[in-house]
């Protein structure tokens, strides 16, 4: 059995494009047909893979000419006669827009989708809004008091040609070192970063989704918005002056070792009752430029 000819049927070419996702996404569908001349009894498998004199039926996943991300997704065979069949190929995929002359339509040119939201958590607090310590009349700390903390969040979805999971891991451990969406350095943190491959890892692209949480710098500066902030207190205090200073067990008014932590100043010296508490801040995240991610 033999394939005698493969010819494209220009009269049966068609296509359409449809906007979706609030005009962010543009999907295209094309269809074309080929006449295949063959000997009687030729199998459908051979007809679907027909090739003759440099003309052939497109392969599964092959891009439509001029549209690199619109690929062949299905094929069907129509028997016209014992020696003539028509193979129809359907293409489907996403295309984008570009203002630059000569660019091929591509989903990589699609604008990002940006959705703002917020998230609220209950956090323990040890001082009121004005900075006064939450203590009893005898200056003992009160515990179990919580305050709702509302953080702004933004979810950005964008198409990328490449995706690097190692870079993703680095940024999941960092806050912004640059201005990002109007928020100063130190206030933004990526709390979710995912990527989904479209088509396949060689031919396709990646749809990346990042969720970023912004923290207002409550009782601190913006660069320390994501620092851990704790009341400086302990069972030991620093006494004396250099070079004779030393660290000893803190004692109460009766000169007995305390059984509850005492407030300490910046240097570890016990703060007198009624004094202003001191809070220590600890850096727990790296700092990286979010603008280099290309999300916006």
C-alpha positions in Angstrom: 0.0 0.0 0.0 1.3 3.5 -0.9 0.7 7.2 -0.4 0.5 8.8 -3.8 -0.1 12.5 -2.9 -0.6 15.0 0.0 -2.1 18.4 -0.9 -3.3 21.1 1.3 -6.9 22.3 0.6 -6.9 26.0 0.8 -10.7 26.1 0.4 -11.2 24.4 3.8 -9.0 26.6 6.0 -10.7 28.5 8.8 -9.9 30.2 12.1 -11.3 32.3 14.9 -10.0 34.2 18.0 -11.8 34.9 21.3 -11.0 37.2 24.2 -11.5 35.9 27.7 -10.4 36.7 31.3 -11.5 40.3 30.9 -9.7 40.8 27.6 -6.4 39.6 29.1 -6.4 36.3 27.3 -6.8 35.8 23.5 -7.4 32.2 22.4 -7.1 31.2 18.7 -8.5 28.1 16.9 -7.5 27.2 13.3 -8.5 24.3 11.1 -7.0 23.1 7.8 -7.5 20.1 5.6 -5.4 17.9 3.3 -6.3 15.6 0.5 -4.5 12.3 0.6 -4.3 10.1 -2.4 -3.5 6.5 -1.6 -3.9 2.9 -2.7 -7.1 1.0 -1.9 -7.1 -0.4 1.7 -4.6 2.1 3.1 -4.8 2.2 6.9 -6.0 5.3 8.8 -2.8 5.4 10.7 -0.8 5.7 7.5 -3.2 8.3 6.2 -2.8 10.4 9.3 1.0 10.3 8.9 1.0 10.6 5.2 4.0 12.3 3.5 4.8 12.6 -0.2 7.2 14.8 -2.2 7.9 17.1 0.8 4.3 17.6 1.7 3.0 15.9 4.9 0.2 15.9 7.5 1.2 18.1 10.5 2.2 16.2 13.6 0.4 16.4 16.9 1.6 19.4 18.9 3.1 21.1 15.8 2.6 24.9 15.8 0.4 26.6 13.3 2.5 28.8 10.9 3.2 32.2 12.5 1.6 31.2 15.8 4.2 29.4 17.9 1.9 28.6 20.8 -1.2 27.5 18.8 -0.6 23.8 18.1 -2.3 20.9 16.4 -4.5 19.2 19.0 -6.7 16.8 16.9 -6.9 15.1 13.5 -9.8 13.4 11.8 -10.1 11.3 8.6 -13.0 11.6 6.1 -13.1 8.9 3.4 -14.2 10.3 0.1 -13.4 7.3 -2.1 -11.4 4.1 -1.8 -8.3 6.1 -3.0 -9.0 9.6 -1.6 -9.3 10.7 2.0 -9.5 14.2 3.6 -7.5 14.8 6.8 -8.7 17.7 9.0 -6.3 19.2 11.5 -7.5 21.4 14.4 -5.2 23.8 16.1 -5.8 25.5 19.4 -3.8 27.8 21.8 -3.3 31.2 23.3 -2.0 34.2 21.5 -1.0 37.6 22.8 -0.5 41.1 21.6 2.6 43.1 20.9 3.2 46.7 19.8 6.5 45.9 18.2 6.7 45.3 14.5 7.7 41.8 13.5 6.8 40.1 16.8 4.9 36.8 16.4 1.6 36.5 18.3 2.5 35.0 21.7 0.9 34.5 25.1 4.1 35.9 26.5 2.9 39.4 25.5 -0.3 39.0 27.5 -0.6 41.6 30.3 -0.5 40.3 33.9 -3.7 39.7 35.8 -3.6 41.5 39.2 -6.1 40.9 42.0 -6.0 42.8 45.3 -7.3 41.3 48.6 -6.4 41.2 52.2 -5.9 38.6 55.0 -6.5 39.0 58.7 -4.8 37.1 61.5 -5.1 37.2 65.3 -1.7 38.0 66.9 -0.5 38.2 70.5 0.3 41.7 71.7 2.1 42.9 74.8 1.5 46.7 74.3 -1.4 48.8 73.4 -1.8 50.9 70.2 0.0 53.9 71.8 3.0 51.8 72.9 2.1 51.3 76.5 2.9 47.9 78.0 0.0 45.7 78.8 0.6 45.0 82.4 -1.2 44.8 85.8 -1.2 47.6 88.3 1.9 45.9 89.8 3.7 45.9 86.4 3.3 42.2 85.7 2.8 41.4 82.0 -0.7 40.2 81.0 -0.8 37.4 78.4 -3.4 36.1 76.1 -4.4 39.4 74.6 -4.7 39.4 70.8 -5.1 41.9 68.1 -6.4 41.5 64.5 -3.7 42.3 62.0 -4.9 43.0 58.4 -2.4 42.6 55.6 -2.9 43.6 52.0 -2.3 40.8 49.5 -2.0 40.9 45.7 -2.1 37.9 43.4 -0.4 38.3 40.1 -0.7 35.8 37.2 1.6 36.1 34.2 3.0 34.0 31.4 6.8 33.3 31.2 8.9 31.4 28.7 11.1 29.9 31.4 10.6 29.0 35.1 13.4 28.5 37.6 12.3 26.7 40.8 15.6 27.5 42.5 15.0 31.2 42.0 11.5 30.7 43.3 12.9 29.1 46.5 15.2 32.0 47.0 12.4 34.6 46.8 10.2 32.6 49.1 12.8 33.4 51.8 13.0 37.1 51.1 11.2 40.4 51.3 11.5 43.2 48.8 14.6 45.3 48.6 13.0 47.8 46.2 9.7 49.7 45.9 7.1 47.3 44.7 3.5 48.3 43.8 3.9 51.4 45.9 5.2 49.6 49.0 8.6 50.5 50.4 11.5 48.0 50.8 11.0 45.4 53.5 7.2 45.4 53.5 6.4 42.8 50.8 6.8 39.0 51.1 5.9 36.3 48.6 3.6 33.8 50.5 2.8 31.6 47.5 4.6 31.1 44.2 3.4 28.4 41.7 3.9 27.6 38.0 1.9 25.5 35.6 3.4 24.3 32.3 1.2 25.0 29.2 1.6 22.6 26.2 4.9 20.9 27.3 8.3 21.7 28.8 10.0 22.1 25.5 7.5 23.8 23.2 5.2 25.6 25.7 5.4 28.3 28.3 4.7 28.7 32.0 1.7 30.3 33.7 3.2 31.7 36.9 1.0 32.8 39.9 2.5 34.8 42.8 0.7 35.9 45.9 2.4 38.7 47.8 1.5 39.9 51.3 2.2 43.4 52.4 2.8 44.3 56.1 2.3 47.8 57.4 5.2 48.7 59.7 3.4 48.6 63.1 5.6 50.1 65.8 8.7 49.9 63.6 10.3 51.2 60.3 9.2 49.8 56.9 12.5 47.9 56.4 11.7 45.9 59.5 8.1 45.3 58.9 8.7 41.5 58.7 11.2 41.4 61.5 10.3 39.4 64.6 9.6 41.8 67.4 9.7 40.6 71.0 9.7 42.2 74.4 13.2 42.2 75.9 12.9 40.3 79.2 14.6 37.5 81.0 15.7 36.0 84.3 19.2 37.5 84.1 20.3 41.1 84.2 23.6 42.9 83.5 25.0 44.8 86.5 28.1 46.9 87.2 30.1 49.0 84.8 33.0 48.1 82.5 35.4 46.5 83.1 33.6 45.0 86.1 30.2 44.4 84.6 28.7 40.9 84.8 25.5 39.0 84.2 23.7 37.7 87.3 20.3 36.2 88.2 17.8 39.0 88.5 16.4 39.5 92.0 13.2 41.1 93.4 12.8 43.7 96.1 13.7 41.2 98.8 16.9 40.3 96.9 15.5 36.9 96.1 15.9 35.3 92.6 12.9 36.2 90.5 10.5 33.5 89.3 9.2 35.6 86.4 11.1 37.4 83.7 12.1 41.0 84.3 12.1 43.8 81.7 15.5 44.6 80.2 16.7 47.7 78.4 18.8 47.6 75.2 22.0 46.6 77.1 20.3 44.0 79.3 20.0 46.1 82.4 16.8 45.7 84.4 14.2 48.4 83.8 12.7 49.8 87.0 9.0 49.2 87.6 7.0 51.6 85.5 9.8 52.1 83.0 9.4 52.1 79.2 9.8 48.5 77.9 12.4 47.8 75.2 11.7 45.5 72.2 14.3 43.5 70.3 13.9 43.0 66.6 15.3 40.0 64.6 15.8 39.8 60.9 14.4 36.4 59.6 14.2 37.0 55.8 16.6 37.8 53.1 16.2 40.9 51.0 15.9 40.7 47.1 14.7 43.0 44.3 11.1 42.0 43.4 11.2 44.1 40.2 13.6 41.5 38.7 10.9 38.9 38.9 9.1 40.5 35.9 5.7 40.1 37.4 4.5 43.6 36.6 
